[in-house]
Amino acid sequence: MDFAFDARTEELRARLLAFMDEYVYPAEAVAEEQRALLASPWDTPAVVEELKAEARRQGLWNLFLPDAEYGAGLTNLQYAPLAEITGRSPHLAPTALNCAAPDTGNMEVLSQFGSEQHKKQWLEPLLAGEIRSAFAMTEPEVASSDATNITTLIERDGDDYLVTGRKWYISGAMNPDCTIFIVMGKTDPDGSDLRRQQSMVLVPRDTPGVTVKRAMKVFGYEDHSHGGHAEVVFDHARVPVTNLIGEEGGGFAIAQARLGPGRIHHCMRLIGMAERAIELMCRRAVSRDAFGKALAQQGVVHNWIADARVTVEQLRLLVLKTAWMMDTVGNRGAHTEIQSIKIATPRAVVDILDRAIQLHGAGGVSQDFPLAELYASARTLMIADGPDEVHQRSLARRELKKYV
């Protein structure tokens, strides 16, 4: 693996860093002020639309999509350092670049597995940033970390499917611009192959029988970053059979394809969060006195900052190696590395953010610094995309096979 960024990556990094300094960081406080004045907490602040227009004007748009027909045509290794930069302001920058989850994963699914009708009706407006989307998989009544447990039914009725089930923590679903759900459910609940029972189907938000019931809170507050997390009920929601993505029984395989690049994106953004935390720690340490000397002169603070720097450098190398392997040997060949970054990155970044919060005292848990919000995001990712323990189980089994 060549550790140097190529010319295109360097050029995009420079442009993106300038965009962050000139537009994104100043917009953070503006977005909060505007949000407080909106009729609905889920409406998009005007400054976010301004950021999107400027990013598109500068060519910093859809950078995540490796297919040049739809996106920037970057490899995972090229996109990874860009995702890290956006992670420094994870609730604004990814949205500004049209690189925010869950839209990124949904656009990847539609570009790889969608029909021409799906692409025209849903992918094109998503690529243009005109609409938002949601991925409806997690259910409150079962352990959804095991996708074979999902109970939502997708039943054939003539030329239609009837979708029935209850989902929750459906990211983005509170956003009024969210117009389409990709729903994971069972078309063959009694099938002998547990991983061929599931399918994915497109369900427009305005379909009769679809009810967005309530916003789900995260650590006691409502996450406005990309349209909240919702509980959604599908009660015999009828959609045409042509809304099926791929083939019946292909849902599990599509979900796995969706998660590979997504984990690179999440982990690199997490490293960006950690970098911002280190920056805030250092600024706080040199500007505050306690017990007769600056915090920067306290030995324990030295340890926190040094450990954080070492950890971030280790994580970045592991994630970049994973991105390189995905590009060279594919997702299957990078299975161990993908599992590893999902286990290691959120856990380590949570610890760094925890130290940064401690260094800021009461300010660390307040709305005056981004640390509490970053902590909530990072801690949630220890559950999202599969709990860490699921990945540990899979990774350990793969290691043990070498000795059986």
N, C-alpha and C positions, 0 to 999 in steps of 0.2 A: 504493500500500500504506500502510495506517495502522499506524504503529509502536507505538501504544499497545495494551496488552493490554485486552481487554474485561472487563466486570465478572465474568463467570463464571471466566475465566482467572485474574484476580487473586485471586478468592476461593479457588480450588483451589490456587494457588501458595502462598498464606498457610497453608492447612491442611497442604499437603504439606511445606513448610519446617518447620513445627512438628512434624510426624510424624517427619521426619528427625532433628531435634535431640533429641526426647524418646525415640524408640524405635530408629531405625536405627543411628545412630552408636554408641550404647552397646552395641548388639548385635553389632558387628563382632568385638570381642575374645571375646565370649561364644560366638559361632558357631565360632570357631577352637578354643576350649577344648573345646567339646562334640564337635566333629568328631574330635578326637584320641582321644576315648573311644568312638567308634562302632565297631560290629562291622565295618562296611564303610565305606570312605572315601566311598562314593557315597550313603550314607543321608543323609536330611535332618536337620540338627540341630533339636532341639526349639524353639529360639528362633526359627527361621524360620517354623515353624507358628504360633507366638505372634504374630509380626509379621503374617502373613497374616490371622489372625483379627482383629487390631486394625485393620488397613487396611480390611478389609471392614466392620467395625463403623463406621468413620469415613466410609464411602462413597468411599474411595480405591481403587477396584477396577475392573479392566478399563477403565481410562481411555483406552486406545489405540484401542478400536474405535469408528469413526465411526457405526456403525449403532446407533441408540438402542434397538433391539429387543434387542441383545445386550450393548452396552457403554454408555459414558457419552455417546455421541452427539456427541463433540467433533470439530471440524474438525482438519486437520493443523496449522493455525496455532495453534489453541488448545492442542493436545496438546504441541507442540514444546517450549515452556518447561518443561512438567512433566517431559518426558523428560530435559531437561538437568539438572534437580534430581536425578533418580534416578541420573544418571551420576556423581554425586559419591560414590556407594557402589554401583558397578555390579554387584557380586556378591551384594548383598542386596536393595537397594531395588526393582529391577524385579520380582524374584520375589515380594517381599512384597506388591506391588500387582497381582500376576497379569499383569504387563506385560513378561515376560521372553521373549526369543527362545530357541528357535525357536517356542515356543507361540504367540506373537503372530501371526507369519506364517501358521502353520497354522490358527489360528482365523479369520483373515481369509479364507483359501482356503475353508475349510468354510462360512463364513457366505455367501460370494459364489457358490461353485460347487458346494457339497455338496448332496446330495439331502436330503429330509426325514429319511430313515433315518440318513444320516451325521450330521445335526445332532443328532438325538436320542441316538444311540449314542456319539458322540465329542465333538461341539461342546459340548453341555450340560455334561458332566463337566469339560471343559477350562475352560469359563467359570466353573465353580464351584471350580476349583483342586483338584479331587479326583484328577486324573490329570495326567501330563505327556506330551509327544509329541516326535517327532523328524522331521526332513526329510532323507530319504536321497537325495542327488543326487551328491555328489562321489565320484569313483572313482580308485583309485591307479594304474591302468594306462593312463589317458588324461589328456589335458589337459582337465579338466572345466570350465575357464573358457570353453571352446567347448562348449556343451551338445549340439551335434550329434555330438560325439565319444562320448557316453555309450554304453556297450555292454550295460548291463543289459537283459535281455529280459523282456517281459511278453507271454506267448504265450497265445492263446485255446485252451481245451480244453473244449469243450462249454459248460456254463454257468459255467465257472471260468476264471481266469487262472493261469498258472504263472509265478512271478517268479524269475528266476535272474540273479545278478550279485554283485559284490563292491563294497562302498562303504566309505569311511573318512572320518574327521573328521566323523562324524554327531553333531552336538551334542545333548546331553541323553540319549543312548542308554544311558549307564551308570547313569542314575538308575533305581532299581527301580520308581519310579512312572511311568516312561515305558512306556505300554501300547500305543501306536499309532504306526506309521511312515507318513508320506506318501512313497511311493517314486516316483522319476522313472525311467522306463525306456522302451524302444522297443516299441511295438506294431506298427510298420510299418518295420522296419529297412531295407527296400529301396525305400521310397517315394521318388518323384522330388523331392518337396518336403522338404528337410532339416529344416525347422521344423515339419513335420506328422508326423514319425516318432515323436515322443515323447508319452507319456501319463503321467498320475499315477494311482496306485492306492493304496488304504488297505490296509495289511498289519498286522494285530495282532501284537504282539510274541510272543505264545504260539503263533503259527502254526507247525506242523511245517515244518522246513526253514529257519527263521530262527535264526541263531546270532550272538549278540553276542560276538565273539571276544576283543577286548582293548581296553583304554583307550589312546588315542593321547595322547602327551605334547605339551605346548606349551612350547617353550624348555626342555625337559628336565624339566618337572614336570607333575603331573597337575592338570588344571583342574577343580576341584570346584564351580565357581560355580553351574552349573545342571545338573549331572549328567554332566560330562565330555564327552569326544569319543571315539567308538568306531569300531572297524572292525566292520562287520556283513556277514555273508554270507547271501545268499538262494539257497537250493539247491532249485529247483522248489517254492517256497512256494506253496501253493494257496489262492486266495481267490476268492470268488464274483464274477462279472462286475459285480454291483451295487456292488462296492467301487470301481469306476472313478469318478474325480472328473471331472465334466463329460463330455466326449466323447473318443473315441479321436482322437489327433492334436492334442488341445488342451493338452498338457502344457507346451509352450514358452510359449504365450500366458499360461497360468495362472502360470507361474514369473515372467514379467515383471510381471504384476499384483501378485504377492506382494512383489517386490523394491522397488517404488516407495515405499510407506509405510515399509518396513523400513529403507531408507537414511536417511530423515528421523529415525527413531528412533535408529539407530546414531550418526548424526552429532551429534544433540543430546546424546546420552549422552556422546559423546566430548568435547564442549564442557564438560559437567559435570566430566569427568575433568580437563580442563585447568584449570578453575576451582579444583578441589581442589589440583592441583599448585601453582598460583600461591599459594594460601593457605599451603601447607606451605613453599614457598620463602620467603615473607615471614616466617613464624614462625621458620624456621631462621636467616634472615639477621639478625634482631634479637636472637637468643639465643646466637649463637656468635661467638667471637673467633678471629682468625687473624692472625699477624704484627702483633700489637699493636693491632688495632682490630676492631670488629665487622664481620662479613661484609656487613652492610647499608651499610657505608661504603666497600666495595670497588667501584670503577668497573665492573668486568665484571659484578658482580651487578646493579648498576643496569640495565645493558644487557639482561641476561637477563629481568629482571622487566618492564621497559618493553616489550621486544619481545613478550613473552608476552601482555601486556595488549592491545597493538595487534592481535596476531594473533587473539585470542579475539573481540574486538569485530568484526573483519572477518568471521570465520567465522560468527558468530551471525547477522549481517545476511544473509549469503548463504543460510544454511539457512532462516531465516525467510522470505526472499523465495521460496525454493523451495517451502516449505510453502504459502504464500499462492497461488502459481501452480498447485500441484496442486489446491487447493480451487476455483480460479476457472476454469482452462482445462484441468484434467485432467492425468494423468500424461504423455500424449503431448505436450501443449503445454509441459510443464515438463521435457522430455527433456534439454535442454542444462544446465539448472540441477541436475537430479538427478545427471547425470554429473559436473558440476563439484564438487558437495559431496562426492561419493564420492572424487574425486581429492584435493581440497584438505584435507579435514578430518583424516583419519587421519595424513597426512604431517606436517601442522603440529603436531598434538597429540603425536605421537611426539617431535618436536623439543623441545616444551615439557617433556615428561616427562623427556627425556634431560637437559636443563639442571637440572631439579629433582633428579634423581638425583645429578648431579655436585655440586650444592650440599650434598647430604646426605652426601657421601663414602661410606664403607663402609656407613653406615646406609641409603643409598639403594637398595642392592642386597639389603638384608636383609629378613627378615620382620617387622621392627619398625615399618616404615612401609609404606603401601600402594603406594608408587611402582613397585616392580618388577612387581607384579601388574598395575597399571594399564598399565605400559609393554607388557607381554606382550599384553594385550588390544588395545591400540591398534595395535601392530605387526601383530598377526594380522589386523586389519580392513583392512590394506593388501592382503591376499590374499582374505579372505572376501568374499562377495557379488560376486565377480569381481575379479581383480587390477586395480590401478590402471591398468596399461598397457592393459587391454582397454577401459576407459572412455576413456582418452586417445585410443585409436584411433578409437572411435566418435565422440567429440566432434570430433576433427580432421576426420574425413570429413564430418561435418555442416557444419562451417565451410567446408571446401573446395568443397562443392556450390554455395555462393553465387557462386563465381567461375568455374564451369565452364559 
